[in-house]
Amino acid sequence: MDKEKKSPLAVYGVVTEALPNTLFKVKLDGAEAEILAYLGGRMRLNRIRVLIGDRVQVELDPYGGRGRIVKRL
C-alpha cells in the first residue's frame, strides 16, 4: 500500500484567548469558528511569544479538533 502524506491545511486567524500550557483560542478568518490551538515545536524551541490579538498561521488537524500555531505574523 502506497501511503501519501497529505500536507496540513494552513489557515490564518487572530488569537482571542490565552490558556495554560501554551494553548490558545484562535478565531479563524472568514469563519465564525473558534478553535483550540497549541504552539508548534519550533515556536516553543525559539521561545516565540504569542499574545492576544496577534495574527497567526495555523495548521489544522485533518481529523478536526485542534490546530498547531506555526507562525506569528
Secondary structure, DSSP 8 states (H G I E B T S, - for coil): --------EEEEEEEEEEETTTEEEEEETTSS-EEEEEE-HHHHHTT----TT-EEEEEE-TTSSEEEEEEE-
